[in-house]
């Protein structure tokens, strides 16, 4: 970016500088919004300072861009201020809007001068903005954004006779030093080990001015819970109020009315809550326009207090409890689109098709299963209640960890401890989305637990088993994890396994045929069931798993 100034303090200011600065500041706030939100600890941990400052500065940038192309510095500055006041969010946004109002007031006061220079505008604007910001807050505290605005004003005044770039660099550097000191000024920051969130946002604005003037961006370290204090980083609500707040709601609105009404309004709002901030500008004619902010447990009364004193618009009420839920969920999560989902881990192409047709979200584990893969599948269901069946493909502790981490205030996750796909199929057979989640999960778990399961595998080593010694290549019939059948061929092992499993009764036999099963094995099973177990149903599916010749389930 080409520098706007290349001369001394007496050079006339180009109004495009304000447009470029507003856009650069908004862009940089967007980049650092997460970092600033994570610094948010005082007084309410709603992690929104970065978002609030971005929204306010974005409105200012849009207003500046909409100003007439031929507009001078006073007009562009006022457009920015009006846009910020109208769209200010949170204490930090309201304070930011007052800095811009101070800039606009200074620009209008300097409009009649022969040369409206950058240095005079910055010095006067920051001075007026700092005063307005302090007046707006009921209980100002050191170590907040107010401190940095004052430092910026003092630094600009001290460098008013220097170059514009030199003034901007000095302001940014002094603000950076002031930011490092905020934990020493505000005990709440020190205990959390963070710098002030609003002050960090203001430094972004100062750095953006340096970037626009010089074409060089300042490099800052990441401010994220690495200072002294030893607390948990990451929870400051708006940073200019005093103490810890026990209020439930944040109320904001615009008020048009007479200035003499603001004192009584402030008194009323202080009685109703805390974090009272009222700021305004006199650009709207006979009546001033004010941005009103308060934390309260009585949002209705807070709005009524404004209604009886003027015209109220742009009412915004947010609940801190709901904000806390959204914070736990995370910025990327929104309310789920679906009510219910079942996640099933399977192996084999046929199994994937079978379970998908049964209504499950299928996770393939043919080459093994990573916990992160299952966790991602759970989140991707975008459902409020998820039942997970890993079917023996993940260790129990890993499943517990995955499901615990996947849970959120908007997402319930239930693990049904199935050891096989046949048990999972039994659970899916009774799955009823019309039932309550708890009743449905219980019925599925009961069906899975009521399914005895076995498998047919090929021995890979000589070993001792409950059925005797097997040789490499023998067919092994397992019930659960115990080898109870040894045979030289698939057919003998399969029929012996089913006889053993039906010895205690059963109503339905489900066979999942693997990729290596011989066709005559399935025919032999059909003949066995027809001849010896005429009252028992038989279902055979070619699921194609490679780790087992057969899976058998008996219900």
C-alpha positions in Angstrom: 0.0 0.0 0.0 1.4 3.4 -0.9 1.8 5.9 2.0 -0.8 8.6 2.0 1.7 11.2 3.5 5.3 11.9 2.6 5.6 15.3 4.1 5.4 17.1 7.4 2.6 17.9 9.9 1.4 20.9 7.9 0.4 18.8 4.8 -3.4 18.8 4.2 -5.1 15.5 5.0 -6.6 13.4 2.3 -10.1 12.1 3.4 -9.3 8.8 1.7 -7.0 8.1 4.6 -10.0 7.8 6.9 -11.6 5.4 4.5 -8.5 3.3 4.2 -7.8 3.3 7.9 -11.4 2.2 8.8 -11.2 -0.6 6.3 -7.8 -1.8 7.5 -8.9 -1.6 11.1 -12.0 -3.7 10.4 -10.0 -6.2 8.4 -7.4 -6.6 11.1 -10.1 -6.9 13.8 -11.7 -9.7 11.8 -8.3 -11.5 11.7 -7.7 -11.1 15.5 -11.3 -11.4 16.6 -10.7 -14.8 18.1 -7.6 -13.8 20.0 -9.4 -10.7 21.4 -12.5 -12.7 22.4 -10.2 -15.2 24.2 -8.8 -12.5 26.4 -12.3 -11.7 27.7 -12.4 -12.1 31.5 -13.8 -8.9 33.1 -16.5 -8.5 34.3 -18.6 -11.2 32.5 -17.0 -14.1 30.6 -19.0 -13.8 27.4 -16.0 -13.6 25.0 -17.4 -11.0 22.7 -15.2 -8.0 22.8 -13.4 -8.8 19.6 -16.8 -9.4 17.9 -18.3 -6.2 19.3 -15.4 -4.0 18.2 -15.3 -5.6 14.8 -19.1 -5.1 14.3 -18.7 -1.4 15.3 -15.7 -0.7 13.2 -17.2 -2.5 10.2 -20.2 -0.2 10.4 -17.9 2.8 10.5 -15.9 1.5 7.5 -19.1 0.9 5.5 -20.4 4.4 6.3 -17.1 5.9 5.2 -17.2 4.0 2.0 -20.8 5.3 1.4 -19.8 8.9 1.9 -19.8 11.0 -1.4 -16.6 10.7 -3.3 -16.0 14.5 -3.1 -16.7 14.6 0.7 -14.1 16.3 2.8 -12.5 15.0 6.0 -15.2 16.4 8.4 -18.0 14.7 6.4 -16.2 11.4 6.2 -15.3 11.5 9.9 -18.9 12.3 10.8 -20.3 9.5 8.6 -17.9 7.0 10.4 -19.0 8.3 13.8 -22.7 8.1 13.0 -22.3 4.6 11.6 -20.4 3.4 14.7 -22.8 4.9 17.2 -25.8 3.4 15.4 -24.3 -0.1 15.3 -22.1 -0.1 18.5 -22.3 -3.4 20.3 -21.2 -4.0 23.9 -19.2 -1.6 26.1 -16.1 -2.0 23.9 -18.1 -1.0 20.7 -19.7 1.9 22.5 -16.3 3.2 23.7 -14.9 2.8 20.2 -17.8 4.8 18.7 -17.0 7.6 21.1 -13.4 7.7 19.9 -14.8 8.2 16.4 -17.2 10.8 17.6 -14.3 12.7 19.1 -12.5 12.5 15.7 -15.5 13.8 13.9 -16.0 16.7 16.4 -12.3 17.6 16.0 -12.6 17.5 12.2 -15.5 19.9 12.3 -13.8 22.2 14.7 -10.8 22.3 12.4 -12.7 22.6 9.2 -12.2 26.4 8.9 -8.5 26.2 9.2 -6.4 26.8 6.1 -4.9 23.3 6.3 -6.7 20.5 8.1 -3.7 18.4 9.0 -3.5 14.8 10.2 -1.6 15.6 13.4 -4.0 18.3 14.6 -6.9 16.0 13.9 -5.4 13.0 15.7 -4.4 15.0 18.7 -7.7 16.8 19.0 -9.8 13.8 18.1 -8.2 11.4 20.5 -8.4 14.0 23.3 -12.1 14.6 22.8 -12.7 10.9 22.3 -10.9 10.0 25.5 -13.0 12.5 27.5 -16.3 11.3 25.9 -15.4 7.7 26.6 -14.7 8.4 30.3 -17.9 10.4 30.7 -19.9 7.6 29.1 -18.9 5.0 31.7 -20.5 5.0 35.1 -17.5 3.5 36.9 -14.3 3.9 34.8 -11.5 1.5 35.6 -7.8 1.8 34.9 -6.3 -1.1 32.9 -9.1 -1.1 30.3 -9.5 0.4 26.8 -10.1 3.7 28.5 -6.5 3.7 29.6 -5.2 3.1 26.1 -7.3 5.8 24.6 -5.9 8.3 27.1 -2.4 7.1 26.4 -3.0 7.6 22.7 -4.3 11.1 23.2 -1.4 12.1 25.4 1.1 10.6 22.9 -0.5 12.3 19.9 -0.4 15.7 21.7 3.3 15.2 22.5 4.1 14.4 18.8 1.8 17.0 17.1 4.8 18.8 15.6 6.3 15.7 14.1 5.5 13.8 10.9 2.2 12.0 10.6 3.9 8.6 10.3 6.0 9.4 13.4 3.0 10.4 15.4 1.1 7.2 14.4 4.1 5.0 15.2 4.5 6.7 18.6 0.8 6.2 19.4 0.9 2.5 18.5 4.2 1.9 20.4 3.0 3.6 23.5 -0.4 1.8 23.3 1.5 -1.5 23.0 3.5 -0.7 26.2 0.3 0.4 27.9 -1.4 -2.9 27.0 1.3 -4.9 28.7 0.7 -2.9 31.9 -3.1 -3.6 32.1 -2.8 -6.7 34.3 -0.9 -4.6 36.8 -3.7 -2.0 36.8 -6.7 -4.4 36.9 -6.5 -7.3 39.4 -9.1 -9.3 37.5 -6.7 -9.4 34.5 -3.7 -10.3 36.6 -5.5 -13.3 38.2 -6.5 -14.6 34.8 -3.1 -14.0 33.2 -4.3 -11.9 30.3 -4.2 -8.4 29.0 -7.4 -6.4 28.6 -9.4 -7.4 25.6 -10.7 -4.0 24.7 -7.3 -2.5 25.0 -5.9 -5.1 22.7 -8.6 -4.2 20.2 -7.7 -0.5 20.4 -4.1 -1.4 19.6 -5.3 -3.1 16.5 -6.8 0.3 15.4 -3.5 2.1 16.2 -1.5 -0.4 14.2 -3.9 -0.1 11.3 -3.2 3.6 11.1 0.6 2.9 11.0 -0.1 0.4 8.2 -2.1 2.8 6.1 0.4 5.7 6.5 3.6 3.7 6.0 2.6 0.6 4.1 4.3 -1.5 6.9 2.3 -3.5 9.4 3.5 -3.8 13.0 4.2 -7.3 14.1 2.7 -8.1 17.6 3.0 -11.2 19.7 -0.1 -13.3 20.3 -1.7 -12.0 23.5 -3.3 -15.2 24.9 -3.1 -16.1 28.5 0.7 -16.0 28.8 1.2 -13.2 31.4 1.6 -13.5 35.1 -1.2 -14.6 37.4 -1.7 -18.3 36.6 -5.5 -18.2 35.9 -7.4 -19.6 33.0 -7.3 -17.3 30.0 -10.2 -16.5 27.9 -13.2 -14.9 29.4 -13.8 -11.2 29.6 -17.0 -9.6 28.9 -16.9 -6.0 28.2 -14.0 -4.5 29.9 -14.8 -1.0 31.1 -17.2 -1.7 33.9 -16.3 -2.4 37.5 -16.3 -5.6 39.5 -17.9 -8.9 38.6 -21.5 -8.6 37.4 -24.3 -11.0 38.4 -26.7 -9.5 35.9 -28.5 -11.8 33.5 -29.1 -9.6 30.4 -27.2 -7.0 28.3 -29.6 -4.3 26.9 -28.7 -1.8 24.2 -30.7 0.7 22.3 -30.5 4.0 20.5 -32.3 7.0 22.1 -33.2 10.3 20.5 -34.0 12.9 23.0 -32.9 16.0 24.9 -29.5 15.9 26.5 -31.0 16.9 29.9 -32.7 13.6 30.1 -29.5 11.6 30.1 -28.6 12.3 33.7 -31.9 10.9 35.1 -31.7 8.0 32.6 -28.2 7.1 33.9 -29.4 7.2 37.5 -32.3 4.9 36.7 -30.2 2.5 34.8 -27.6 2.4 37.6 -30.4 1.5 40.0 -31.5 -1.3 37.6 -28.1 -2.8 36.9 -24.4 -2.0 36.2 -22.0 -1.5 33.3 -24.0 1.6 32.3 -22.6 3.4 29.2 -24.5 6.2 27.5 -22.9 8.1 24.6 -24.2 10.4 22.0 -23.6 12.9 19.3 -25.3 16.2 18.4 -25.3 15.7 14.6 -29.0 14.8 14.3 -30.5 18.2 14.8 -32.5 19.6 17.7 -32.3 16.3 19.6 -29.2 14.3 20.2 -28.9 10.6 19.5 -27.5 8.4 22.2 -26.3 4.8 22.4 -27.4 3.2 25.7 -25.9 0.1 27.2 -26.6 -1.6 30.6 -26.3 -5.0 32.2 -29.4 -5.8 34.2 -31.8 -8.4 35.5 -34.8 -6.3 34.4 -34.4 -5.7 30.7 -38.0 -4.5 30.3 -37.6 -1.7 32.8 -34.3 -0.7 31.2 -36.0 -0.2 27.9 -39.0 1.6 29.5 -36.5 4.0 31.1 -35.5 5.1 27.7 -39.0 5.1 26.2 -40.2 7.7 28.7 -37.3 10.0 27.8 -37.3 9.9 24.1 -37.6 7.8 20.9 -36.1 4.4 21.3 -35.0 2.2 18.4 -32.5 -0.6 17.5 -33.3 -2.5 20.8 -31.0 -5.4 21.4 -31.3 -7.7 24.4 -29.0 -10.7 24.9 -29.0 -13.3 27.7 -25.6 -14.1 29.3 -26.7 -17.6 30.1 -27.4 -18.4 26.5 -24.2 -16.7 25.5 -22.3 -19.0 27.9 -23.9 -22.0 26.2 -22.9 -20.8 22.8 -19.3 -20.2 24.2 -19.2 -23.8 25.4 -20.4 -25.1 22.1 -17.8 -23.0 20.3 -18.0 -20.3 17.7 -18.2 -22.8 14.9 -21.3 -24.6 16.2 -24.9 -23.6 15.6 -28.1 -25.3 16.7 -28.3 -28.8 15.0 -30.5 -29.2 12.0 -31.5 -32.8 12.9 -33.1 -34.3 16.0 -31.6 -37.9 16.0 -28.8 -39.9 14.4 -27.2 -43.3 14.8 -23.5 -43.7 14.0 -22.4 -47.3 13.2 -18.8 -48.5 12.6 -18.6 -51.2 10.0 -16.3 -53.1 7.7 -17.1 -54.3 4.2 -18.9 -52.8 1.3 -22.0 -54.8 1.8 -22.1 -53.9 5.5 -21.8 -50.2 4.6 -24.8 -50.5 2.3 -26.8 -52.6 4.7 -26.4 -50.2 7.6 -27.0 -47.1 5.6 -30.3 -48.6 4.4 -31.1 -49.3 8.0 -30.8 -45.5 8.7 -27.3 -45.4 10.2 -24.5 -42.9 9.5 -21.8 -45.3 8.5 -18.1 -45.0 9.5 -15.8 -47.4 7.7 -13.1 -49.3 9.7 -11.7 -51.7 7.1 -8.1 -50.4 7.8 -8.7 -49.6 11.4 -10.4 -46.7 13.1 -8.9 -43.5 14.6 -10.8 -41.8 17.5 -10.6 -38.5 15.6 -12.4 -40.1 12.7 -15.3 -41.2 14.9 -15.4 -37.9 16.6 -15.6 -36.1 13.3 -18.4 -38.3 12.1 -20.4 -37.6 15.3 -20.1 -33.9 14.9 -20.9 -34.1 11.2 -24.3 -35.7 11.8 -25.5 -32.2 12.8 -27.9 -33.8 15.2 -29.1 -33.1 18.7 -29.0 -36.7 20.0 -26.6 -39.2 18.6 -26.3 -42.9 19.4 -22.8 -44.4 18.7 -22.0 -48.1 18.2 -18.3 -48.8 17.5 -18.9 -52.6 17.1 -15.6 -53.7 18.6 -13.4 -51.5 16.4 -12.3 -49.0 19.1 -11.1 -49.6 22.6 -13.6 -48.8 25.4 -11.5 -46.0 26.8 -11.2 -44.4 23.4 -14.9 -44.6 22.9 -15.6 -43.0 26.3 -13.1 -40.2 25.5 -14.6 -39.6 22.0 -18.2 -39.4 23.2 -17.4 -37.2 26.1 -15.5 -34.7 24.0 -18.2 -34.7 21.3 -20.9 -33.8 23.8 -22.0 -30.2 24.1 -25.0 -28.3 25.4 -26.6 -28.7 22.0 -25.5 -32.3 21.4 -26.2 -35.4 23.5 -24.1 -38.5 22.7 -24.9 -42.0 23.9 -22.5 -44.9 23.4 -24.1 -48.4 23.2 -21.3 -50.9 23.9 -21.7 -53.3 21.0 -18.9 -55.7 20.2 -20.2 -56.8 16.7 -22.1 -55.6 13.7 -24.8 -58.2 14.3 -25.5 -56.6 17.7 -25.6 -53.2 16.1 -28.1 -54.5 13.5 -30.4 -55.8 16.3 -30.3 -52.3 17.9 -31.1 -50.6 14.6 -34.1 -52.9 14.1 -35.8 -51.4 17.2 -34.6 -47.8 16.7 -37.7 -45.5 16.8 -37.0 -41.8 16.2 -40.6 -41.0 17.4 -39.7 -42.2 20.9 -38.0 -40.0 23.4 -34.2 -40.1 23.1 -33.8 -41.9 26.4 -36.5 -44.5 25.7 -35.1 -45.1 22.2 -31.5 -45.5 23.4 -32.6 -47.9 26.2 -34.5 -50.1 23.7 -31.5 -50.2 21.4 -29.1 -51.1 24.2 -31.5 -53.8 25.4 -31.7 -55.3 21.9 -28.0 -55.3 21.4 -27.4 -56.9 24.8 -30.0 -59.5 24.1 -28.1 -60.7 20.9 -25.6 -63.5 21.4 -22.9 -63.2 18.8 -20.3 -65.4 17.3 -17.8 -65.4 14.5 -15.9 -67.6 12.2 -12.2 -66.8 11.6 -9.1 -68.6 10.2 -6.3 -69.4 12.7 -3.1 -67.5 12.0 -1.0 -69.4 14.6 -0.9 -72.7 16.5 -2.4 -72.1 20.0 -4.3 -73.6 22.9 -8.0 -72.8 23.1 -11.0 -73.9 25.1 -11.8 -76.3 22.3 -8.3 -77.7 22.2 -5.2 -77.0 20.1 -5.6 -75.5 16.7 -3.2 -75.4 13.8 -2.4 -72.6 11.4 -5.3 -72.5 8.8 -7.9 -74.2 10.9 -11.3 -72.6 11.1 -12.2 -71.3 14.5 -15.7 -70.7 15.8 -15.9 -68.1 18.5 -18.8 -67.1 20.8 -17.8 -63.6 22.0 -14.1 -63.8 22.4 -13.9 -67.6 23.3 -12.9 -70.2 20.8 -15.4 -73.1 21.2 -15.2 -74.7 17.7 -12.2 -76.0 15.7 -12.6 -77.5 12.3 -10.5 -78.1 9.2 -13.2 -76.5 6.8 -15.6 -73.6 6.8 -18.8 -75.6 6.5 -18.0 -77.9 9.5 -17.1 -74.9 11.7 -20.1 -72.8 10.6 -22.7 -75.5 11.3 -21.1 -76.5 14.6 -21.0 -72.9 15.7 -24.7 -72.3 14.9 -25.7 -75.6 16.7 -23.8 -74.4 19.8 -25.3 -71.0 19.7 -28.9 -72.3 19.4 -28.4 -74.8 22.2 -30.0 -72.3 24.6 -32.7 -71.3 22.2 -33.3 -68.4 19.8 -35.9 -66.9 17.5 -33.8 -65.3 14.8 -30.3 -66.1 13.4 -28.5 -63.4 11.5 -25.5 -64.3 9.4 -23.1 -61.6 8.0 -21.1 -63.3 5.3 -17.5 -62.0 4.9 -15.5 -61.6 1.7 -13.8 -65.0 2.1 -16.8 -67.2 2.7 -17.5 -70.2 0.5 -20.9 -70.3 -1.2 -21.4 -73.9 0.0 -21.1 -72.6 3.6 -24.2 -70.4 3.3 -26.1 -73.2 1.6 -25.2 -75.6 4.4 -26.4 -73.1 7.0 -29.7 -72.7 5.1 -30.2 -76.5 5.0 -29.2 -76.9 8.7 -31.8 -74.3 9.8 -34.5 -75.7 7.6 -33.9 -79.2 8.9 -33.2 -78.8 12.6 -34.6 -75.3 13.5 -37.8 -74.9 11.7 -39.3 -72.4 14.1 -36.2 -70.1 13.9 -35.9 -67.4 11.3 -32.8 -67.0 9.2 -31.4 -63.9 7.6 -28.2 -63.9 5.6 -26.5 -60.7 4.3 -23.3 -60.6 2.2 -21.5 -57.8 4.1 -18.0 -58.5 2.8 -15.9 -57.9 5.9 -12.3 -59.2 5.5 -11.4 -59.9 9.1 -14.1 -62.5 9.7 -15.5 -65.3 7.4 -18.8 -65.0 9.2 -20.5 -63.1 12.0 -23.5 -64.8 13.5 -26.1 -63.3 15.8 -28.9 -65.1 17.7 -31.8 -63.2 19.2 
